[in-house]
């Protein structure tokens, strides 16, 4: 990190997971609007390291972006980064991702999502940051079946270790917010997709399989619904929430999840529409001009049949509601995919 940057004390945002899908897009939009960003990322080999390095390479073109490669569990390194950069805002996105991978390697989720998140919280407390924002997931709604999902619902029935670690993060963050009066916002993501996405995500796998004329696995015979949220809508929501710092007092609306005992709230960020998985696949086929070879499969353990976000609170706080149509989002992803992987049809 440049010593010169360390002396600037305005709009300084530390983004964990900056080489990841969402962290990259968030860092990019923050830099474009004049924020000073320091990224912290483990650049692990959970998926293509080259993709992560390329994201950081793009961000590094900005003179206001610096980065540290390290694990959240490395407390000494993380504390040094906090002490040197002195962030005003912390956006914690780094995590061991992937619902299905949590069925195979649950311990990785404990190390990264529990221990790592606590380290970020404690460093934020120590430096008295203005606002801590942390990623949760729609998966915390688990077996809830009342739609659309609202932040004030009880969330006690998580179905995977991944979801359970994210719910634990919410509980840990609430207690720290209460104990240390630390303004904290948790956001629950709903099925994010778009350019620079992860190779283990559905859109990436479907596009690759269809182009290669290989069968694509479609769970529950395609009779599933997801609230597909375009990544640029998602990071716009996060950016706007930076200025919606929670404080003790009156809720902004009857759907506000503001804690009665802490400057803490949970906010859904989704497209507020549920889309059938088969319709999503139809959009991919239409954009590629190729019919998929469909391998219809039963529901996978830990999965849910549908998700759908109530985003009233996000709109109350920011005036913003995600609205990118899946056909436009899919088109943007496929254009990126073809360019990045030099695909010609």
Secondary structure, DSSP 8 states (H G I E B T S, - for coil): --TTGGG--SSEEEEETTTSHHHHHHHHHHHHTT-EEEEEE---TTS-HHHHHHHHHHHTTSTTEEEEE--TT-HHHHHHHHHHH--SEEEE------TTHHHH-HHHHIIIIIIIHHHHHHHHHHHT-SEEEEEEEGGGGTT--SSSB-TTS------SHHHHHHHHHHHHHHHHHHHHT--EEEEEE--EE-TT--TTSHHHHHHHHHHTT-EEEEGGGG--EE--EEHHHHHHHHHHHTT----SS--SSTT----SSSSEEEEEES-S--EEHHHHHHHHHHHHT---EEEE----TT--SB--B--HHHHHHHS------HHHHHHHHHHHHHHHTT---
